[in-house]
């Protein structure tokens, strides 16, 4: 938890709240200590613990900074297995794209679109935002087909990339950087796009790109591609930091 996320106006955490448990057991903080915090969708600042007892933890919060804007990047995912998607929602949110679109695909399981995961997508988004140190959550959309998802995109046709296993495809970051402009990245599910879906993406302006010769898991490929696309926007071309 790199940033304590509070609902607007929230100042008391129940004792069994996962955030309170983390503050006690992992951060080992006490009354009088402070930590980075922010109100969801709002500003970040410092929270000071004013009370800690068996009933919970009470904090004072002073907002001081506006969070950096999310990158104008939209990640279009062919719906993977729900357990994979949950991890992806968390990890993509930590990276910082503004939009995530999840589409049912012709080679995927149609039942995924009605998975219990969709009953609570808020939790993994919050986990990712807390990890990434931001109060901002991406817009999350789901579509019954790839055709429908493509129609929801903001990005211009000239800034659309699709991961493709063809060794002859251009490297992912080939060509001029679309930094500061909307860019879309399409990543297929475990079984990939169908031939019709691949043709559809190409007809809608998606350029086939590769991440190299290695065969990557869907979640690994999506995470790398999203990171590179966001890097075009924020200038973080090299390196990253981690903090548990």
HELIX and SHEET records of a PDB file:
HELIX    1   1 UNK A   18  UNK A   21  1                                   4    
HELIX    2   2 UNK A   22  UNK A   26  3                                   5    
HELIX    3   3 UNK A   82  UNK A   95  1                                  14    
HELIX    4   4 UNK A  110  UNK A  114  5                                   5    
HELIX    5   5 UNK A  116  UNK A  119  5                                   4    
HELIX    6   6 UNK A  122  UNK A  132  1                                  11    
HELIX    7   7 UNK A  146  UNK A  151  1                                   6    
HELIX    8   8 UNK A  157  UNK A  159  5                                   3    
HELIX    9   9 UNK A  195  UNK A  203  1                                   9    
HELIX   10  10 UNK A  218  UNK A  234  1                                  17    
SHEET    1   A 5 UNK A   4  UNK A   6  0                                        
SHEET    2   A 5 UNK A  34  UNK A  39  1                                        
SHEET    3   A 5 UNK A  44  UNK A  53 -1                                        
SHEET    4   A 5 UNK A  56  UNK A  65 -1                                        
SHEET    5   A 5 UNK A  12  UNK A  14 -1                                        
SHEET    1   B 7 UNK A 139  UNK A 143  0                                        
SHEET    2   B 7 UNK A  97  UNK A 103  1                                        
SHEET    3   B 7 UNK A  71  UNK A  78  1                                        
SHEET    4   B 7 UNK A 183  UNK A 187  1                                        
SHEET    5   B 7 UNK A 160  UNK A 163  1                                        
SHEET    6   B 7 UNK A 206  UNK A 210  1                                        
SHEET    7   B 7 UNK A 170  UNK A 171  1                                        
END                                                                             
